Amino acid sequence: MRKKKKTDALDLLILLIMLLVIAVMLYPFLLIVASSLSDPVLVMQNKVHIIPKGITLQNYKMIFQKSDIWTSYFNTILYTVVGTLIGLVLTVLTAYPLSRSKFTGKNKFSMLIAFTMIFTGGIVPNFMVVRTLNWIDTIWAVTVPGCMSAYYLIVTRTFFESIPSSLEESAKIDGANDFQILGKIILPLSGPIVATLTLFYAVTYWNSFFGPLIYLNSKSKYPLQIMLRSMLIEGNMADFAGQVDTGNLMVATSIKYTCIVVTSLPIICVYPFLQKYFVKGVMVGAVKG
């Protein structure tokens, strides 16, 4: 009985700690959402917390009436889709041979890949390579540099190692080559890790900021993050209110919160559909690694 009470008390403590963590994590986001839906005057007066007051959609109307926002949305989706596809293909094609014991020198290659997690080429060499390839102000400057993560590669390799080699041997007896084995056996069994990689890469490209900032010059090619930067940091808020005054400042503050919601919402909507595979893929990598 005493042991059971001790266990119940421990469970209650863990539950309280988790609820506290959830509250700390959720409060900033709820505050941002509430502020984006509230009257700018009340937001400036710090009267809005987690419940919207003076609910209005005017902030969202102001943002989506800007044609530049729609263009940047399209650019962000394009960069995310292309970059994620490139990352998936390169990661899978590299991780598969590294997961096979017959691959000569796989340990040395794995060490070199892990080395890049600690020491990187740096900003200047990357910029020089992009400029030499004439990729400045193109989609390739945003999607190709850093398109394959060493960490994601190691996790994928670990997952592939968990697939029984007997399946591969049986396929080879039937005359299948390596690409057929990868496409018809390995990948169909790798749904969790593929979903995990898709989410990882998609979030990375969707939130990409520094690359587009230094490689893109044309405003028509800006992704959402850079477009919002030009609206918020550079003070280009006069277009929304028509004049620079206290009212403009209030509108700018509300639009700041609205921009955060607009940027985050797509990824938040996608995550629940991939959560099951995401958790499984990460757990396999953690246990096997």
Residue frames as qw, qx, qy, qz and C-alpha x, y, z in Angstrom:
[[0.000, 0.886, 0.464, 0.000, 0.00, 0.00, 0.00],
 [0.303, -0.802, 0.102, 0.505, 2.81, 2.39, 0.93],
 [0.415, -0.145, 0.600, 0.668, 4.60, 1.61, -2.34],
 [0.229, 0.613, 0.670, 0.351, 1.42, 2.27, -4.30],
 [0.114, -0.939, -0.255, 0.201, 0.93, 5.64, -2.58],
 [0.394, -0.589, 0.338, 0.620, 4.53, 6.54, -3.34],
 [0.367, 0.167, 0.694, 0.597, 4.02, 5.64, -7.01],
 [0.095, 0.806, 0.565, 0.150, 0.80, 7.65, -7.18],
 [0.241, -0.880, -0.042, 0.407, 2.52, 10.67, -5.63],
 [0.405, -0.339, 0.519, 0.672, 5.37, 10.40, -8.14],
 [0.285, 0.449, 0.712, 0.459, 2.92, 10.14, -11.03],
 [0.037, -0.912, -0.400, 0.083, 1.08, 13.20, -9.75],
 [0.334, -0.724, 0.198, 0.570, 4.34, 15.14, -9.51],
 [0.379, -0.033, 0.657, 0.651, 5.28, 14.16, -13.06],
 [0.171, 0.685, 0.662, 0.251, 1.82, 15.16, -14.26],
 [0.147, -0.923, -0.196, 0.296, 2.08, 18.57, -12.60],
 [0.371, -0.513, 0.411, 0.656, 5.52, 19.16, -14.09],
 [0.325, 0.237, 0.728, 0.555, 4.28, 18.20, -17.56],
 [0.063, 0.841, 0.534, 0.055, 1.25, 20.50, -17.21],
 [0.253, -0.833, 0.047, 0.489, 3.58, 23.32, -16.22],
 [0.376, -0.238, 0.594, 0.671, 5.80, 22.66, -19.23],
 [0.242, 0.529, 0.723, 0.372, 2.77, 22.57, -21.54],
 [0.058, -0.918, -0.348, 0.180, 1.50, 25.86, -20.10],
 [0.313, -0.682, 0.271, 0.603, 4.90, 27.52, -20.54],
 [0.339, -0.016, 0.707, 0.620, 5.12, 26.27, -24.14],
 [0.153, 0.616, 0.722, 0.276, 1.55, 27.15, -25.11],
 [0.119, -0.802, -0.340, 0.476, 1.19, 30.55, -23.49],
 [0.144, -0.470, 0.320, 0.810, 3.40, 32.52, -25.94],
 [0.058, 0.151, 0.784, 0.599, 1.62, 31.02, -28.95],
 [0.070, -0.688, -0.722, 0.026, -1.85, 31.60, -27.47],
 [0.159, -0.714, -0.139, 0.668, -0.86, 35.18, -26.68],
 [0.115, -0.250, 0.530, 0.802, 0.25, 35.72, -30.28],
 [0.010, -0.388, -0.832, -0.396, -2.94, 34.22, -31.72],
 [0.129, -0.757, -0.576, 0.281, -5.12, 36.25, -29.35],
 [0.163, -0.615, 0.065, 0.769, -3.24, 39.46, -30.17],
 [0.105, -0.038, 0.666, 0.737, -3.59, 38.87, -33.90],
 [0.119, -0.520, -0.786, -0.313, -7.37, 38.60, -33.51],
 [0.258, -0.688, -0.498, 0.460, -7.80, 41.50, -31.09],
 [0.147, 0.969, 0.159, 0.122, -8.37, 45.22, -31.41],
 [0.622, 0.397, -0.236, 0.632, -4.93, 46.91, -31.89],
 [0.204, -0.716, 0.183, -0.642, -5.79, 49.48, -29.21],
 [0.838, -0.485, 0.103, -0.227, -6.30, 46.77, -26.60],
 [0.914, 0.131, -0.131, 0.360, -3.11, 45.02, -27.71],
 [0.344, 0.585, -0.241, 0.694, -1.08, 48.21, -27.23],
 [0.435, -0.635, 0.221, -0.599, -2.63, 48.63, -23.78],
 [0.197, 0.265, -0.915, 0.234, -1.49, 45.09, -22.83],
 [0.616, -0.064, 0.380, -0.687, -5.06, 44.05, -22.10],
 [0.881, 0.234, -0.271, -0.309, -4.88, 40.94, -24.28],
 [0.417, -0.502, 0.754, -0.075, -3.49, 37.70, -22.89],
 [0.201, -0.061, 0.948, 0.242, -4.74, 34.31, -24.10],
 [0.290, 0.614, 0.729, -0.089, -8.31, 35.32, -24.91],
 [0.238, 0.318, 0.355, 0.846, -8.94, 37.72, -27.83],
 [0.002, -0.651, -0.484, 0.585, -10.66, 41.00, -26.99],
 [0.319, 0.719, -0.047, -0.616, -12.48, 43.15, -29.49],
 [0.656, 0.035, 0.690, 0.306, -12.20, 40.35, -32.05],
 [0.443, 0.782, -0.083, -0.430, -11.41, 41.56, -35.56],
 [0.842, 0.145, 0.403, 0.328, -10.00, 40.03, -38.75],
 [0.282, 0.954, -0.040, -0.095, -8.77, 43.37, -40.04],
 [0.327, -0.697, 0.589, 0.248, -5.13, 42.43, -39.44],
 [0.609, 0.043, 0.753, 0.245, -5.43, 39.34, -41.64],
 [0.503, 0.781, 0.370, 0.014, -7.27, 41.32, -44.32],
 [0.020, 0.939, -0.266, -0.215, -4.45, 43.88, -44.39],
 [0.428, -0.461, 0.724, 0.281, -1.83, 41.17, -44.85],
 [0.548, 0.215, 0.778, 0.218, -3.60, 39.10, -47.49],
 [0.404, 0.869, 0.232, -0.165, -4.58, 42.16, -49.50],
 [0.080, -0.784, 0.505, 0.353, -0.88, 42.60, -50.23],
 [0.872, 0.433, -0.177, -0.145, -0.01, 40.81, -53.47],
 [0.250, 0.644, -0.689, 0.218, 3.59, 40.43, -52.26],
 [0.544, -0.306, 0.672, -0.399, 2.40, 38.15, -49.47],
 [0.905, 0.258, 0.231, -0.248, 0.77, 35.75, -51.94],
 [0.629, 0.662, -0.403, 0.061, 3.89, 35.77, -54.11],
 [0.030, -0.580, 0.740, -0.339, 6.11, 35.04, -51.13],
 [0.764, -0.104, 0.507, -0.385, 3.73, 32.27, -50.03],
 [0.892, 0.437, -0.039, -0.112, 4.06, 30.64, -53.44],
 [0.393, 0.692, -0.566, 0.214, 7.85, 31.03, -53.36],
 [0.374, -0.467, 0.697, -0.396, 8.03, 29.47, -49.90],
 [0.885, 0.092, 0.359, -0.281, 5.91, 26.50, -50.95],
 [0.767, 0.596, -0.238, 0.008, 8.05, 26.06, -54.09],
 [0.161, 0.664, -0.663, 0.305, 11.32, 26.21, -52.16],
 [0.584, -0.318, 0.624, -0.410, 9.96, 23.84, -49.51],
 [0.926, 0.238, 0.197, -0.217, 8.70, 21.24, -51.99],
 [0.687, 0.630, -0.341, 0.125, 11.81, 21.30, -54.19],
 [0.001, 0.651, -0.658, 0.379, 14.23, 21.39, -51.26],
 [0.716, -0.238, 0.536, -0.379, 12.44, 18.60, -49.40],
 [0.933, 0.342, 0.031, -0.109, 12.45, 16.37, -52.48],
 [0.500, 0.670, -0.490, 0.246, 16.16, 16.96, -53.05],
 [0.265, -0.555, 0.655, -0.439, 16.91, 16.30, -49.39],
 [0.868, -0.061, 0.367, -0.329, 14.85, 13.10, -49.32],
 [0.877, 0.458, -0.144, 0.001, 16.41, 11.67, -52.47],
 [0.364, 0.663, -0.556, 0.344, 20.00, 12.45, -51.46],
 [0.440, -0.483, 0.599, -0.463, 19.53, 11.28, -47.87],
 [0.924, 0.030, 0.281, -0.256, 17.94, 7.96, -48.85],
 [0.820, 0.523, -0.213, 0.096, 20.45, 7.26, -51.64],
 [0.205, 0.653, -0.601, 0.412, 23.36, 7.97, -49.29],
 [0.551, -0.411, 0.544, -0.481, 21.98, 6.24, -46.19],
 [0.961, 0.103, 0.015, -0.258, 21.12, 2.97, -47.94],
 [0.769, 0.403, -0.434, 0.238, 24.65, 1.92, -48.98],
 [0.024, 0.556, -0.588, 0.587, 26.03, 3.11, -45.63],
 [0.717, -0.285, 0.361, -0.524, 23.60, 0.76, -43.88],
 [0.965, 0.191, -0.154, -0.094, 24.83, -2.32, -45.77],
 [0.700, -0.580, 0.370, 0.190, 27.73, -4.28, -44.29],
 [0.812, 0.229, 0.359, 0.399, 29.13, -5.15, -47.73],
 [0.290, 0.935, 0.037, 0.201, 29.80, -1.48, -48.57],
 [0.761, 0.019, -0.176, 0.625, 33.59, -1.03, -48.49],
 [0.301, 0.157, -0.160, 0.927, 34.78, 1.89, -46.37],
 [0.297, -0.710, -0.492, -0.407, 31.35, 2.68, -44.93],
 [0.581, -0.642, -0.318, 0.385, 32.82, 3.41, -41.50],
 [0.422, -0.149, 0.107, 0.888, 35.26, 5.95, -42.94],
 [0.041, -0.448, -0.455, -0.769, 32.50, 7.64, -44.92],
 [0.464, -0.722, -0.505, -0.092, 30.31, 7.69, -41.81],
 [0.551, -0.489, -0.182, 0.651, 33.11, 9.36, -39.83],
 [0.246, 0.097, 0.269, 0.926, 33.55, 12.00, -42.54],
 [0.239, -0.603, -0.524, -0.552, 29.83, 12.70, -42.52],
 [0.557, -0.698, -0.406, 0.194, 29.76, 12.96, -38.73],
 [0.511, -0.185, -0.028, 0.839, 32.77, 15.30, -38.92],
 [0.051, 0.392, 0.344, 0.852, 30.70, 17.80, -40.90],
 [0.430, -0.735, -0.504, -0.146, 28.27, 18.02, -37.99],
 [0.573, -0.632, -0.151, 0.499, 31.03, 19.63, -35.92],
 [0.255, -0.473, 0.296, 0.790, 33.07, 21.52, -38.51],
 [0.544, 0.705, 0.454, -0.040, 31.36, 23.24, -41.43],
 [0.591, 0.372, 0.245, 0.672, 32.69, 25.11, -44.44],
 [0.184, -0.444, -0.199, 0.854, 31.47, 28.48, -43.22],
 [0.364, 0.774, 0.361, -0.371, 29.45, 31.26, -44.79],
 [0.117, 0.756, -0.376, -0.522, 32.08, 32.78, -47.10],
 [0.159, -0.215, 0.892, 0.365, 33.07, 29.51, -48.87],
 [0.348, 0.478, 0.801, -0.094, 29.40, 28.63, -49.36],
 [0.280, 0.834, 0.153, -0.450, 28.68, 32.04, -50.85],
 [0.000, 0.611, -0.604, -0.512, 31.70, 31.77, -53.18],
 [0.270, 0.059, 0.936, 0.217, 30.54, 28.37, -54.42],
 [0.337, 0.675, 0.618, -0.222, 27.01, 29.64, -55.05],
 [0.185, 0.840, -0.113, -0.498, 28.34, 32.69, -56.88],
 [0.137, -0.418, 0.777, 0.451, 30.74, 30.60, -58.99],
 [0.265, 0.270, 0.915, 0.138, 27.84, 28.38, -60.06],
 [0.155, -0.137, -0.304, -0.930, 25.83, 31.52, -61.02],
 [0.304, -0.469, -0.829, -0.025, 23.09, 30.54, -58.59],
 [0.063, -0.233, -0.363, 0.900, 22.73, 33.96, -56.96],
 [0.434, 0.258, 0.101, -0.857, 19.08, 35.05, -57.03],
 [0.569, 0.076, -0.682, -0.453, 17.87, 31.61, -58.17],
 [0.854, -0.342, -0.050, -0.389, 15.87, 28.82, -56.56],
 [0.877, 0.115, -0.397, 0.246, 18.98, 26.61, -56.45],
 [0.211, 0.478, -0.467, 0.713, 20.77, 29.00, -54.10],
 [0.546, -0.390, 0.280, -0.686, 17.98, 28.46, -51.57],
 [0.941, -0.084, 0.012, -0.327, 17.41, 24.72, -52.00],
 [0.853, 0.312, -0.379, 0.174, 20.76, 23.08, -52.82],
 [0.224, 0.486, -0.607, 0.588, 23.23, 24.40, -50.20],
 [0.256, -0.178, 0.718, -0.623, 22.65, 22.39, -47.05],
 [0.707, 0.003, -0.321, -0.630, 20.09, 20.19, -48.79],
 [0.835, -0.111, -0.539, 0.003, 21.30, 17.10, -46.92],
 [0.424, -0.745, 0.338, -0.388, 21.70, 17.04, -43.15],
 [0.339, 0.361, -0.846, 0.197, 24.34, 14.79, -41.61],
 [0.341, -0.092, 0.713, -0.606, 22.10, 14.18, -38.59],
 [0.778, 0.258, 0.119, -0.561, 19.11, 13.17, -40.71],
 [0.632, 0.454, -0.609, -0.150, 21.42, 10.92, -42.73],
 [0.081, 0.287, -0.884, 0.361, 22.64, 9.10, -39.62],
 [0.552, 0.073, 0.538, -0.632, 19.08, 8.61, -38.36],
 [0.786, 0.386, -0.161, -0.456, 18.02, 7.24, -41.76],
 [0.458, 0.433, -0.776, 0.035, 21.00, 4.90, -41.93],
 [0.193, -0.174, 0.825, -0.502, 20.16, 3.60, -38.46],
 [0.714, 0.213, 0.295, -0.598, 16.58, 2.91, -39.53],
 [0.727, 0.450, -0.433, -0.285, 17.71, 1.04, -42.65],
 [0.194, 0.391, -0.870, 0.228, 20.02, -1.10, -40.50],
 [0.473, -0.044, 0.669, -0.571, 16.97, -2.27, -38.53],
 [0.807, 0.325, -0.101, -0.482, 15.44, -3.83, -41.66],
 [0.824, -0.211, 0.520, 0.078, 16.35, -7.56, -41.84],
 [0.056, 0.578, -0.637, -0.507, 19.05, -8.28, -44.42],
 [0.418, 0.109, 0.899, 0.074, 17.30, -11.57, -45.25],
 [0.483, 0.726, 0.380, -0.308, 14.73, -9.61, -47.27],
 [0.214, 0.810, -0.394, -0.379, 17.50, -8.16, -49.40],
 [0.227, -0.344, 0.888, 0.203, 19.16, -11.55, -49.86],
 [0.519, 0.375, 0.759, -0.116, 15.88, -13.13, -50.97],
 [0.438, 0.826, 0.104, -0.340, 15.35, -10.37, -53.53],
 [0.050, 0.699, -0.626, -0.341, 18.85, -10.84, -54.92],
 [0.421, -0.037, 0.902, 0.089, 18.22, -14.55, -55.36],
 [0.502, 0.634, 0.572, -0.136, 15.22, -13.56, -57.49],
 [0.559, 0.362, 0.353, 0.658, 17.48, -11.34, -59.62],
 [0.051, -0.968, -0.239, -0.057, 16.71, -7.90, -58.18],
 [0.533, 0.388, -0.203, 0.724, 19.39, -5.21, -58.33],
 [0.298, -0.212, -0.488, 0.792, 20.17, -2.63, -55.65],
 [0.207, -0.029, -0.070, -0.975, 17.82, 0.03, -57.01],
 [0.588, -0.264, -0.598, -0.477, 14.95, -2.46, -57.24],
 [0.540, -0.298, -0.695, 0.370, 15.60, -3.61, -53.68],
 [0.129, -0.133, -0.299, 0.936, 15.64, -0.02, -52.46],
 [0.330, -0.047, -0.224, -0.916, 12.50, 0.98, -54.34],
 [0.675, -0.181, -0.533, -0.477, 10.37, -2.14, -53.87],
 [0.719, -0.290, -0.598, 0.203, 11.48, -3.46, -50.47],
 [0.422, -0.122, -0.403, 0.803, 13.35, -0.92, -48.36],
 [0.106, -0.154, -0.026, -0.982, 11.29, 2.20, -49.05],
 [0.576, -0.403, -0.485, -0.521, 7.86, 0.55, -48.58],
 [0.705, -0.405, -0.523, 0.254, 9.06, -0.55, -45.13],
 [0.437, -0.075, -0.227, 0.867, 10.47, 2.89, -44.33],
 [0.104, -0.762, -0.463, -0.441, 7.29, 4.94, -44.06],
 [0.497, -0.799, -0.241, 0.235, 8.10, 6.24, -40.54],
 [0.530, -0.401, 0.165, 0.729, 11.57, 7.52, -41.40],
 [0.263, 0.367, 0.488, 0.747, 10.45, 8.99, -44.74],
 [0.221, -0.838, -0.431, -0.252, 7.64, 10.87, -42.98],
 [0.558, -0.698, -0.092, 0.439, 10.09, 12.04, -40.33],
 [0.482, -0.097, 0.321, 0.810, 12.55, 13.28, -42.96],
 [0.105, 0.615, 0.525, 0.580, 9.75, 14.99, -44.86],
 [0.347, -0.884, -0.311, -0.014, 8.68, 16.89, -41.77],
 [0.599, -0.528, 0.073, 0.598, 12.25, 17.76, -40.77],
 [0.405, 0.075, 0.413, 0.812, 13.23, 19.04, -44.20],
 [0.002, -0.719, -0.529, -0.451, 9.91, 20.81, -44.79],
 [0.407, -0.865, -0.229, 0.186, 10.17, 22.71, -41.50],
 [0.568, -0.371, 0.205, 0.706, 13.80, 23.59, -42.26],
 [0.280, 0.258, 0.482, 0.789, 13.02, 25.01, -45.69],
 [0.141, -0.802, -0.517, -0.263, 9.79, 26.67, -44.58],
 [0.435, -0.864, -0.105, 0.229, 11.64, 28.54, -41.82],
 [0.704, 0.108, 0.141, 0.688, 14.71, 29.19, -43.97],
 [0.052, -0.969, -0.162, 0.177, 15.85, 32.76, -43.42],
 [0.364, -0.707, 0.359, 0.488, 19.59, 33.31, -43.67],
 [0.524, 0.068, 0.679, 0.509, 20.08, 31.57, -47.03],
 [0.278, 0.755, 0.520, 0.288, 17.41, 33.57, -48.88],
 [0.200, -0.938, -0.079, 0.273, 18.60, 36.72, -47.12],
 [0.328, -0.645, 0.457, 0.518, 22.13, 36.55, -48.58],
 [0.405, 0.016, 0.776, 0.483, 21.42, 34.80, -51.90],
 [0.234, 0.671, 0.665, 0.231, 18.22, 36.45, -53.16],
 [0.183, -0.149, 0.023, 0.971, 18.14, 39.99, -54.52],
 [0.248, -0.266, -0.504, -0.783, 14.78, 40.18, -56.32],
 [0.394, -0.063, 0.490, -0.775, 11.77, 40.97, -54.16],
 [0.775, 0.131, -0.236, -0.572, 9.62, 38.79, -56.43],
 [0.715, 0.161, -0.678, 0.055, 11.67, 35.76, -55.30],
 [0.152, -0.406, 0.622, -0.652, 11.50, 36.42, -51.57],
 [0.416, -0.296, -0.860, 0.011, 10.08, 33.62, -49.40],
 [0.412, -0.771, -0.408, -0.263, 7.61, 34.42, -46.67],
 [0.660, -0.530, -0.223, 0.483, 10.22, 34.86, -43.95],
 [0.412, -0.033, 0.136, 0.900, 12.13, 37.53, -45.86],
 [0.089, -0.569, -0.442, -0.688, 8.96, 39.30, -46.95],
 [0.529, -0.757, -0.384, -0.027, 7.76, 39.50, -43.36],
 [0.608, -0.338, -0.087, 0.713, 11.18, 40.81, -42.34],
 [0.222, 0.251, 0.261, 0.905, 10.87, 43.63, -44.83],
 [0.324, -0.675, -0.445, -0.491, 7.45, 44.44, -43.41],
 [0.661, -0.692, -0.282, 0.074, 8.39, 44.28, -39.74],
 [0.682, -0.391, -0.007, 0.618, 12.07, 45.08, -39.27],
 [0.369, 0.161, 0.275, 0.873, 12.58, 47.60, -42.03],
 [0.074, 0.444, 0.386, -0.805, 9.50, 49.52, -40.92],
 [0.129, -0.054, -0.600, -0.788, 7.48, 49.15, -44.13],
 [0.020, 0.456, 0.848, -0.271, 4.21, 49.43, -42.27],
 [0.148, 0.366, 0.056, -0.917, 3.10, 52.76, -43.68],
 [0.259, -0.014, -0.718, -0.646, 1.37, 50.99, -46.59],
 [0.245, -0.381, -0.890, 0.047, -1.11, 49.43, -44.19],
 [0.152, -0.663, -0.538, 0.498, -2.21, 52.53, -42.27],
 [0.329, 0.805, 0.330, 0.368, -1.54, 55.28, -44.80],
 [0.025, 0.860, -0.213, 0.463, 0.39, 57.51, -42.39],
 [0.582, 0.067, -0.628, 0.512, 2.96, 57.29, -39.63],
 [0.344, -0.553, 0.186, -0.735, 1.27, 58.05, -36.32],
 [0.379, -0.265, 0.752, -0.470, 0.14, 56.35, -33.13],
 [0.843, 0.224, 0.217, -0.439, -2.57, 54.49, -35.00],
 [0.692, 0.544, -0.469, -0.071, 0.00, 53.19, -37.45],
 [0.036, 0.477, -0.809, 0.342, 2.13, 51.96, -34.56],
 [0.639, -0.058, 0.580, -0.502, -0.82, 50.08, -33.09],
 [0.863, 0.405, -0.049, -0.299, -1.59, 48.47, -36.45],
 [0.454, 0.604, -0.649, 0.088, 2.08, 47.55, -36.89],
 [0.269, -0.360, 0.793, -0.411, 2.12, 45.83, -33.49],
 [0.783, 0.141, 0.430, -0.427, -0.98, 43.76, -34.28],
 [0.775, 0.553, -0.245, -0.183, 0.29, 42.87, -37.74],
 [0.091, 0.591, -0.785, 0.162, 3.54, 41.67, -36.18],
 [0.510, -0.102, 0.778, -0.353, 1.60, 39.02, -34.28],
 [0.794, 0.438, 0.182, -0.381, -0.53, 38.23, -37.33],
 [0.498, 0.662, -0.546, -0.126, 2.58, 37.64, -39.44],
 [0.160, -0.389, 0.881, -0.217, 3.85, 35.09, -36.92],
 [0.676, 0.175, 0.601, -0.389, 0.55, 33.19, -37.09],
 [0.713, 0.617, -0.097, -0.319, 0.49, 33.30, -40.89],
 [0.293, 0.633, -0.716, -0.018, 4.03, 31.93, -41.03],
 [0.211, -0.279, 0.890, -0.294, 3.52, 29.14, -38.49],
 [0.724, 0.133, 0.318, -0.597, 0.02, 27.92, -39.33],
 [0.766, 0.387, -0.411, -0.308, 0.81, 25.72, -42.39],
 [0.359, 0.341, -0.835, 0.238, 3.43, 23.65, -40.55],
 [0.347, -0.104, 0.673, -0.645, 1.17, 23.37, -37.49],
 [0.782, 0.222, 0.065, -0.578, -1.63, 22.03, -39.71],
 [0.705, 0.398, -0.572, -0.131, 0.63, 19.43, -41.35],
 [0.009, 0.456, -0.808, 0.372, 2.28, 18.11, -38.18],
 [0.669, -0.109, 0.528, -0.511, -0.71, 16.15, -36.73],
 [0.891, 0.349, -0.084, -0.279, -0.94, 14.03, -39.88],
 [0.651, 0.493, -0.538, 0.207, 2.74, 13.03, -39.63],
 [0.388, -0.662, 0.476, -0.431, 3.01, 12.78, -35.85],
 [0.952, -0.152, 0.221, -0.145, 2.54, 9.00, -35.70],
 [0.868, 0.380, -0.078, 0.310, 5.34, 8.35, -38.18],
 [0.150, 0.810, -0.326, 0.464, 7.46, 11.14, -36.77],
 [0.598, -0.604, 0.422, -0.315, 7.54, 9.68, -33.25],
 [0.976, -0.008, 0.214, 0.031, 8.22, 6.15, -34.51],
 [0.705, 0.601, -0.135, 0.351, 11.03, 7.26, -36.81],
 [0.031, -0.788, 0.414, -0.455, 12.77, 9.27, -34.12],
 [0.765, -0.460, 0.376, -0.248, 12.45, 6.47, -31.55],
 [0.966, 0.200, 0.055, 0.155, 14.00, 3.92, -33.92],
 [0.489, 0.690, -0.268, 0.461, 16.95, 6.22, -34.54],
 [0.318, -0.730, 0.402, -0.451, 17.37, 6.87, -30.82],
 [0.894, -0.295, 0.301, -0.151, 17.23, 3.20, -29.77],
 [0.924, 0.286, 0.054, 0.248, 19.43, 1.83, -32.53],
 [0.345, 0.792, -0.259, 0.433, 21.91, 4.72, -32.38]]
